Amino acid sequence: MESLISRFLRYVSIETTSDESQKKSPTSDGQFALANMLKDELKALGAEYVIVDNNGYLTATIPATTEKQIPTIGFIAHLDTSPDASGKNVKPRCVVFDGQDIILNQEKNIVLSPEQFPEMNRYKGQELIVTDGTTLLGADDKAGIAEIMTMAEYFLTHPSEEHGKIRIAFTPDEEIGRGADLLNIESFGADWAYTIDGGEIGELEYENFNAASAELLIYGRGIHPGYAKGKMINASRVACEFVSMLPSHEIPEMTGGYEGFFHLTSMEGSVEESKMKFIIRDHDWMKFQEKKEVMRRVVDSLTKKYPGIKMELTIKDQYRNMIEKIKPVMHVIDLAKRAMETCDVTPVVRAIRGGTDGANLSFKGLPCPNLFAGGLNFHGCYEFVPIPSMRKAVEVLIAICKLEAGSH
């Protein structure tokens, strides 16, 4: 297990921030660099069919050690880190959490405090890997990568352990919703897979949001304000009115569990033109459709209220709730639960208030629930990962393969 931590620390040193403004795949050169590093490591360990394709997708095989007919299981993690915070010059360090504040950056007075993040108290006495307060850490999802790599090392150096064929994939640009786009499910060849991209120890997720993006362009009418009565249409004021007409309680700050929301992610404008971007989320398919209709009805209402205004609403579906595709194959969930229990990990089944590659992969024909990688506070400088949680994640991956082999 010592290689697990050294791997993780090595991987986070590579900047792999995804870039939504780029059309290429991967959207950043660092993702290619990490993929090629992992390719070399897998080949050195003895993995087979290790390929990094032109789009930055790495796939590899751990060959079966038995002649029994055992399903092929896939394990998937993503190469990129979120553009929400810098991933450049990450400076991780290991600290033993004694229940007190952890000073991440004394000069900038950035403190990781259990008062602000009470979930830290569950890890008192454990060694944590933290940031220096100036970047994210990258446990999302380089912890998942390190755990899969350590599982691969275990099986490739213990050929007497019985298991079926294991497939590995490391995908680019998951954080901007493209991770599953160019993974060839047929050539990947797994019967099902797990993304190792969850949070705290024990997390097992097979429900996620239905998701859409929305962009609203408003074209008003600019008139000298001294002579504007009855003539001006202020696009920025109409934009504010549009937001005020959406359900005020259906926003991220006021929702949890299975409650969906409208989230205004950016807004800019002038009298003559304004632009807003939203994301729309709901676990329930019908409520999700209704949220999209709400936005369209508000546009219709404002168009009638302000003759001469032009409003262009574009809504694009992003991903769907994977539970629709997991329900017919619940044995993959039962297997993950049994593996956790074998490793003295209590399964924590919860609906993801977000999405993973697994959602799109499930709808492409590869059932793909999500397992914990161990990290917390993703996408910012307060991100951390408990080392014991990472070790347990590796144990669970190994147990999944061994239990499945033992059932045949």
C-alpha positions as CSV (number, residue, x, y, z in Angstrom):
1,M,0.0,0.0,0.0
2,E,2.9,2.4,0.4
3,S,3.1,2.7,-3.4
4,L,-0.5,4.0,-3.3
5,I,0.5,7.2,-1.6
6,S,3.7,7.8,-3.6
7,R,1.7,7.3,-6.7
8,F,-1.0,9.8,-5.7
9,L,1.6,12.4,-4.8
10,R,3.3,12.0,-8.1
11,Y,0.0,12.2,-10.1
12,V,-1.2,15.4,-8.4
13,S,2.1,17.1,-9.4
14,I,0.9,17.1,-13.1
15,E,-1.4,19.9,-14.0
16,T,-4.5,18.4,-15.7
17,T,-7.1,21.1,-15.5
18,S,-9.8,20.6,-18.2
19,D,-10.6,23.6,-20.4
20,E,-14.2,24.0,-21.6
21,S,-13.1,26.6,-24.2
22,Q,-11.2,24.0,-26.1
23,K,-12.8,21.7,-28.6
24,K,-9.9,19.1,-28.8
25,S,-9.7,16.0,-26.7
26,P,-8.2,16.1,-24.2
27,T,-8.6,19.8,-23.7
28,S,-5.3,20.2,-21.9
29,D,-1.8,18.8,-22.6
30,G,-1.3,17.7,-19.0
31,Q,-4.0,15.1,-19.4
32,F,-2.0,13.5,-22.2
33,A,1.2,13.7,-20.1
34,L,-0.5,11.9,-17.2
35,A,-2.1,9.3,-19.5
36,N,1.3,8.5,-21.0
37,M,2.9,8.2,-17.5
38,L,0.2,5.8,-16.5
39,K,0.7,3.8,-19.7
40,D,4.4,3.4,-18.9
41,E,3.6,2.3,-15.4
42,L,1.0,-0.2,-16.4
43,K,3.3,-1.7,-19.0
44,A,6.1,-2.0,-16.4
45,L,3.7,-3.8,-14.1
46,G,2.8,-6.3,-16.8
47,A,-0.6,-5.1,-17.9
48,E,-1.7,-6.1,-21.5
49,Y,-3.2,-4.1,-24.3
50,V,-2.2,-0.8,-22.8
51,I,-3.2,2.0,-25.2
52,V,-3.5,5.8,-25.1
53,D,-5.5,6.8,-28.1
54,N,-5.4,10.1,-30.0
55,N,-8.2,11.5,-27.8
56,G,-6.3,10.9,-24.5
57,Y,-8.2,7.8,-23.4
58,L,-6.1,5.1,-21.7
59,T,-7.3,1.5,-21.7
60,A,-5.6,-1.6,-20.4
61,T,-6.2,-5.2,-19.4
62,I,-5.3,-7.3,-16.4
63,P,-5.6,-10.8,-17.8
64,A,-7.7,-13.4,-16.1
65,T,-6.0,-16.0,-13.9
66,T,-8.6,-18.7,-14.4
67,E,-10.3,-20.6,-17.2
68,K,-13.7,-20.2,-15.5
69,Q,-16.2,-18.0,-17.3
70,I,-16.2,-14.9,-15.2
71,P,-17.7,-11.5,-16.3
72,T,-15.2,-8.8,-17.3
73,I,-15.3,-6.0,-14.8
74,G,-14.1,-2.4,-15.6
75,F,-12.7,0.2,-13.4
76,I,-12.7,3.8,-14.5
77,A,-11.3,7.1,-13.2
78,H,-10.8,10.5,-14.9
79,L,-7.5,12.3,-15.7
80,D,-8.6,15.9,-15.4
81,T,-9.2,18.2,-12.4
82,S,-11.9,20.8,-12.2
83,P,-11.4,24.3,-13.7
84,D,-13.1,25.7,-10.6
85,A,-9.7,26.1,-8.9
86,S,-6.1,26.1,-10.0
87,G,-4.4,22.7,-10.5
88,K,-1.0,24.2,-11.2
89,N,1.9,23.6,-8.9
90,V,-0.1,21.5,-6.4
91,K,1.9,21.2,-3.1
92,P,0.3,18.4,-1.1
93,R,1.5,17.5,2.4
94,C,0.5,14.8,4.9
95,V,-0.7,15.8,8.4
96,V,-2.1,13.9,11.3
97,F,-5.4,15.4,12.2
98,D,-5.6,15.9,16.0
99,G,-9.0,17.6,16.0
100,Q,-7.6,21.1,15.8
101,D,-7.5,23.5,12.8
102,I,-5.0,22.7,10.1
103,I,-3.2,25.8,8.8
104,L,-3.0,25.4,5.1
105,N,-1.4,28.7,4.3
106,Q,-0.2,30.9,7.2
107,E,0.6,33.9,5.0
108,K,-2.9,34.0,3.4
109,N,-4.6,32.8,6.6
110,I,-6.2,29.9,4.9
111,V,-7.3,27.3,7.5
112,L,-9.0,23.9,7.2
113,S,-11.2,23.9,10.3
114,P,-13.5,21.3,11.7
115,E,-15.7,24.1,12.8
116,Q,-16.3,25.0,9.2
117,F,-16.1,21.4,8.0
118,P,-17.5,19.2,10.8
119,E,-17.2,16.1,8.7
120,M,-13.5,16.3,9.4
121,N,-14.2,15.0,12.9
122,R,-14.9,11.5,11.5
123,Y,-11.2,11.4,10.6
124,K,-9.6,12.4,13.9
125,G,-6.3,10.6,14.5
126,Q,-5.9,9.8,10.8
127,E,-3.3,11.0,8.4
128,L,-4.7,13.4,5.8
129,I,-3.3,14.7,2.6
130,V,-4.1,18.4,2.3
131,T,-3.2,21.4,0.0
132,D,-1.1,24.4,0.7
133,G,-4.2,26.6,0.4
134,T,-3.5,28.0,-3.1
135,T,-4.8,25.1,-5.3
136,L,-7.1,22.2,-5.3
137,L,-5.5,18.9,-4.3
138,G,-6.7,16.7,-7.2
139,A,-8.0,13.7,-5.2
140,D,-10.9,14.2,-7.6
141,D,-10.0,12.0,-9.3
142,K,-6.3,11.2,-9.0
143,A,-7.1,9.3,-5.8
144,G,-9.3,7.0,-7.9
145,I,-6.5,6.6,-10.5
146,A,-3.9,5.8,-7.7
147,E,-6.3,3.3,-6.2
148,I,-7.0,1.5,-9.5
149,M,-3.2,1.5,-10.3
150,T,-2.5,-0.1,-6.9
151,M,-5.2,-2.7,-7.4
152,A,-3.6,-3.5,-10.8
153,E,-0.2,-3.8,-9.1
154,Y,-1.6,-6.2,-6.6
155,F,-3.2,-8.6,-9.1
156,L,-0.3,-8.4,-11.5
157,T,2.2,-9.3,-8.7
158,H,-0.1,-12.0,-7.2
159,P,-0.9,-14.3,-10.2
160,S,-2.2,-17.0,-7.8
161,E,-5.2,-14.8,-6.9
162,E,-8.2,-16.0,-8.9
163,H,-10.1,-13.3,-10.9
164,G,-11.6,-12.8,-14.3
165,K,-10.4,-10.3,-16.9
166,I,-10.2,-6.8,-15.6
167,R,-10.4,-3.7,-17.8
168,I,-9.1,-0.3,-16.8
169,A,-10.0,3.1,-18.4
170,F,-8.7,6.6,-17.6
171,T,-10.7,9.2,-19.3
172,P,-10.2,12.9,-20.1
173,D,-12.4,15.9,-19.4
174,E,-14.9,14.4,-17.1
175,E,-15.2,17.7,-15.1
176,I,-16.6,19.4,-18.1
177,G,-19.0,16.6,-19.0
178,R,-17.1,15.0,-21.9
179,G,-15.4,12.0,-20.2
180,A,-17.7,9.3,-21.6
181,D,-18.1,10.9,-25.1
182,L,-15.3,9.1,-26.9
183,L,-14.8,5.9,-24.9
184,N,-15.7,2.9,-27.2
185,I,-17.9,0.7,-25.1
186,E,-17.7,-2.2,-27.5
187,S,-13.9,-2.3,-27.6
188,F,-13.7,-1.7,-23.9
189,G,-15.4,-5.0,-23.6
190,A,-16.6,-5.0,-19.9
191,D,-19.8,-6.5,-18.8
192,W,-20.2,-3.7,-16.3
193,A,-17.9,-1.1,-14.6
194,Y,-17.4,1.1,-11.7
195,T,-16.2,4.7,-11.7
196,I,-13.9,5.3,-8.7
197,D,-14.9,8.9,-8.4
198,G,-17.0,9.2,-5.2
199,G,-16.3,11.1,-2.0
200,E,-16.1,9.8,1.5
201,I,-15.3,6.2,2.5
202,G,-18.3,3.9,1.9
203,E,-20.1,5.9,-0.7
204,L,-21.9,3.8,-3.3
205,E,-23.9,5.8,-5.8
206,Y,-26.2,4.7,-8.6
207,E,-28.6,7.6,-8.8
208,N,-27.7,11.0,-10.1
209,F,-29.2,14.2,-11.4
210,N,-30.9,14.5,-14.8
211,A,-29.0,17.5,-16.1
212,A,-29.3,20.3,-18.7
213,S,-27.5,23.5,-19.4
214,A,-29.4,26.7,-20.5
215,E,-28.2,29.9,-22.1
216,L,-30.5,32.9,-22.4
217,L,-29.6,35.8,-24.7
218,I,-31.7,39.0,-24.4
219,Y,-31.6,41.7,-26.9
220,G,-33.1,45.0,-25.7
221,R,-33.4,48.5,-27.1
222,G,-31.0,51.2,-26.2
223,I,-32.3,54.8,-26.0
224,H,-30.9,57.9,-24.4
225,P,-32.1,57.7,-20.8
226,G,-33.4,61.2,-20.9
227,Y,-35.8,60.3,-23.6
228,A,-36.3,56.6,-22.9
229,K,-39.9,56.7,-21.6
230,G,-42.0,54.1,-23.5
231,K,-39.0,53.3,-25.8
232,M,-36.1,51.7,-23.9
233,I,-36.0,48.0,-23.2
234,N,-33.1,47.4,-20.7
235,A,-31.9,43.9,-21.4
236,S,-30.0,43.7,-18.1
237,R,-33.1,44.6,-16.1
238,V,-35.2,42.1,-18.0
239,A,-32.5,39.5,-17.2
240,C,-32.9,40.3,-13.5
241,E,-36.7,40.0,-13.9
242,F,-36.3,36.6,-15.6
243,V,-34.3,35.3,-12.6
244,S,-36.9,36.7,-10.1
245,M,-39.6,34.8,-11.9
246,L,-38.0,31.4,-11.4
247,P,-39.0,29.5,-8.2
248,S,-37.0,31.3,-5.5
249,H,-36.5,28.3,-3.3
250,E,-35.3,26.0,-6.1
251,I,-31.7,27.0,-6.0
252,P,-28.6,25.1,-4.8
253,E,-28.3,27.1,-1.6
254,M,-31.8,25.9,-0.5
255,T,-32.0,22.4,-1.7
256,G,-30.7,19.0,-0.7
257,G,-31.3,15.2,-1.1
258,Y,-33.6,14.6,-4.0
259,E,-34.5,18.2,-4.5
260,G,-33.6,19.8,-7.9
261,F,-32.7,23.3,-8.7
262,F,-32.1,26.1,-11.2
263,H,-28.5,27.5,-10.9
264,L,-27.5,30.8,-12.4
265,T,-23.8,30.2,-13.2
266,S,-22.9,33.5,-15.0
267,M,-24.5,36.8,-16.0
268,E,-23.3,39.7,-18.0
269,G,-24.9,42.5,-20.0
270,S,-25.7,46.0,-20.9
271,V,-28.9,47.9,-21.9
272,E,-28.9,46.5,-25.4
273,E,-27.8,42.9,-24.7
274,S,-27.4,40.5,-21.8
275,K,-26.5,36.8,-21.5
276,M,-27.1,34.3,-18.7
277,K,-26.0,30.7,-18.2
278,F,-27.8,28.2,-16.0
279,I,-27.7,24.6,-15.1
280,I,-30.9,22.7,-14.4
281,R,-30.9,19.6,-12.2
282,D,-33.5,17.1,-10.8
283,H,-33.4,13.4,-10.0
284,D,-37.0,13.0,-11.1
285,W,-37.4,12.9,-14.8
286,M,-40.9,14.5,-14.9
287,K,-39.8,17.3,-12.5
288,F,-36.7,17.8,-14.7
289,Q,-38.9,18.3,-17.8
290,E,-41.1,20.7,-15.9
291,K,-38.1,22.8,-14.9
292,K,-37.3,23.3,-18.6
293,E,-40.9,24.2,-19.3
294,V,-40.8,26.8,-16.5
295,M,-37.9,28.6,-18.2
296,R,-39.7,28.5,-21.6
297,R,-42.9,29.9,-20.0
298,V,-41.0,32.8,-18.3
299,V,-39.5,33.7,-21.7
300,D,-42.9,33.7,-23.3
301,S,-44.3,35.9,-20.5
302,L,-41.5,38.5,-20.8
303,T,-41.7,38.5,-24.6
304,K,-45.4,39.4,-24.3
305,K,-44.7,42.0,-21.6
306,Y,-42.0,43.8,-23.6
307,P,-43.0,44.2,-27.3
308,G,-39.9,44.5,-29.4
309,I,-37.6,42.5,-27.1
310,K,-35.8,39.4,-28.5
311,M,-35.1,36.5,-26.2
312,E,-33.2,33.3,-27.3
313,L,-33.3,30.4,-24.9
314,T,-31.2,27.4,-25.7
315,I,-31.5,24.3,-23.5
316,K,-29.2,21.3,-23.9
317,D,-29.5,18.0,-22.1
318,Q,-26.2,16.8,-20.6
319,Y,-26.8,13.5,-18.8
320,R,-29.6,11.4,-17.3
321,N,-30.2,9.6,-14.0
322,M,-28.4,6.3,-14.3
323,I,-30.8,4.4,-12.0
324,E,-32.9,3.6,-15.0
325,K,-30.1,1.5,-16.4
326,I,-28.9,0.1,-13.1
327,K,-32.2,-1.3,-11.8
328,P,-32.1,-4.2,-14.3
329,V,-28.6,-5.2,-13.1
330,M,-28.7,-4.6,-9.3
331,H,-26.3,-7.5,-8.8
332,V,-23.5,-5.1,-9.5
333,I,-24.6,-3.0,-6.6
334,D,-25.0,-6.1,-4.4
335,L,-21.5,-7.1,-5.3
336,A,-20.0,-3.7,-4.3
337,K,-21.9,-3.8,-1.0
338,R,-20.6,-7.3,-0.2
339,A,-17.0,-6.2,-1.1
340,M,-17.3,-3.2,1.3
341,E,-18.6,-5.3,4.1
342,T,-15.8,-7.9,3.5
343,C,-13.4,-5.0,4.0
344,D,-15.2,-3.6,7.2
345,V,-16.5,-0.7,5.3
346,T,-20.1,0.3,5.8
347,P,-21.8,1.0,2.5
348,V,-23.3,4.5,2.3
349,V,-25.9,4.5,-0.5
350,R,-26.8,8.0,-1.6
351,A,-28.0,9.9,-4.7
352,I,-25.4,12.0,-6.3
353,R,-26.2,15.7,-6.4
354,G,-24.2,15.9,-9.6
355,G,-23.2,13.5,-12.3
356,T,-20.3,11.2,-13.2
357,D,-19.0,9.6,-16.4
358,G,-21.0,6.5,-15.2
359,A,-24.3,8.2,-16.0
360,N,-23.5,8.6,-19.7
361,L,-21.7,5.3,-19.9
362,S,-24.7,3.5,-18.4
363,F,-26.9,5.0,-21.2
364,K,-24.3,4.0,-23.8
365,G,-24.7,0.4,-22.7
366,L,-22.1,0.0,-19.9
367,P,-23.8,-0.1,-16.5
368,C,-21.5,1.9,-14.3
369,P,-22.2,2.9,-10.7
370,N,-19.8,5.1,-8.7
371,L,-17.6,4.0,-5.7
372,F,-15.8,6.1,-3.2
373,A,-12.3,7.4,-3.8
374,G,-12.1,8.9,-0.3
375,G,-11.7,12.6,-0.8
376,L,-13.7,15.5,0.6
377,N,-14.2,19.2,-0.3
378,F,-13.5,18.7,-4.0
379,H,-12.9,21.6,-6.5
380,G,-11.2,24.0,-4.0
381,C,-8.3,24.7,-1.8
382,Y,-9.9,22.9,1.2
383,E,-9.9,19.6,-0.5
384,F,-8.3,16.7,1.5
385,V,-8.2,12.9,1.5
386,P,-7.7,10.6,4.4
387,I,-5.0,8.0,3.7
388,P,-6.9,5.2,5.4
389,S,-9.9,5.8,3.1
390,M,-7.7,5.4,0.1
391,R,-6.3,2.2,1.4
392,K,-9.8,0.8,2.0
393,A,-10.8,1.8,-1.5
394,V,-8.0,-0.4,-2.9
395,E,-9.1,-3.3,-0.7
396,V,-12.7,-2.9,-1.9
397,L,-11.6,-3.0,-5.6
398,I,-9.6,-6.2,-5.0
399,A,-12.5,-7.7,-3.1
400,I,-15.0,-7.0,-5.9
401,C,-12.9,-9.0,-8.3
402,K,-12.2,-11.9,-5.9
403,L,-15.8,-12.2,-4.8
404,E,-17.0,-12.3,-8.4
405,A,-14.5,-15.0,-9.2
406,G,-15.6,-17.0,-6.2
407,S,-19.2,-16.9,-7.2
408,H,-18.5,-18.8,-10.5
